[in-house]
């Protein structure tokens, strides 16, 4: 139940696989906007980071900054 309540908050929505036919620009539109507001303006790089992190903005920022946690 909690996953259905919090699944769409930009932290890797559980609904992503069901909408995989949507282009990532639409699927991650909110997250892309958030990244741009933070100063990340390379849309294609932002999309790659969001796809790799299943839409998790925090993890995408870490990835964009080169902090992979390793």
MORASUL-V398812 format. One record per residue. N is the residue number from 0. OMEGA is omega as a letter, one per 20 degrees, with the letter a starting at -180 (none if undefined). D_FIRST is the distance of its C-alpha to the first C-alpha in Angstrom with 2 decimals. Layout:
n=N omega=OMEGA d_first=D_FIRST
n=N omega=OMEGA d_first=D_FIRST
This chain:
n=0 omega=r d_first=0.00
n=1 omega=r d_first=3.81
n=2 omega=r d_first=5.42
n=3 omega=r d_first=5.26
n=4 omega=a d_first=6.44
n=5 omega=a d_first=8.84
n=6 omega=a d_first=9.78
n=7 omega=a d_first=12.83
n=8 omega=r d_first=14.44
n=9 omega=a d_first=17.17
n=10 omega=a d_first=15.95
n=11 omega=a d_first=15.74
n=12 omega=r d_first=13.46
n=13 omega=a d_first=11.75
n=14 omega=a d_first=13.43
n=15 omega=a d_first=16.83
n=16 omega=a d_first=17.96
n=17 omega=a d_first=17.59
n=18 omega=a d_first=19.81
n=19 omega=r d_first=22.24
n=20 omega=r d_first=25.09
n=21 omega=r d_first=25.03
n=22 omega=a d_first=27.52
n=23 omega=r d_first=26.16
n=24 omega=r d_first=27.96
n=25 omega=a d_first=25.68
n=26 omega=a d_first=22.46
n=27 omega=a d_first=22.92
n=28 omega=a d_first=24.95
n=29 omega=a d_first=23.14
n=30 omega=r d_first=23.31
n=31 omega=r d_first=26.93
n=32 omega=r d_first=27.79
n=33 omega=r d_first=26.44
n=34 omega=r d_first=28.52
n=35 omega=r d_first=31.55
n=36 omega=r d_first=31.27
n=37 omega=r d_first=31.44
n=38 omega=r d_first=34.62
n=39 omega=a d_first=33.53
n=40 omega=r d_first=35.48
n=41 omega=a d_first=35.76
n=42 omega=a d_first=33.33
n=43 omega=r d_first=33.74
n=44 omega=r d_first=33.22
n=45 omega=r d_first=30.12
n=46 omega=r d_first=28.72
n=47 omega=a d_first=29.62
n=48 omega=r d_first=27.86
n=49 omega=r d_first=24.65
n=50 omega=a d_first=24.72
n=51 omega=a d_first=25.41
n=52 omega=a d_first=22.48
n=53 omega=r d_first=19.96
n=54 omega=a d_first=20.18
n=55 omega=a d_first=19.82
n=56 omega=a d_first=22.49
n=57 omega=r d_first=23.25
n=58 omega=r d_first=23.86
n=59 omega=r d_first=25.82
n=60 omega=r d_first=28.02
n=61 omega=a d_first=28.71
n=62 omega=r d_first=29.65
n=63 omega=r d_first=31.83
n=64 omega=r d_first=33.59
n=65 omega=r d_first=34.24
n=66 omega=a d_first=32.23
n=67 omega=r d_first=30.54
n=68 omega=a d_first=29.95
n=69 omega=none d_first=32.57
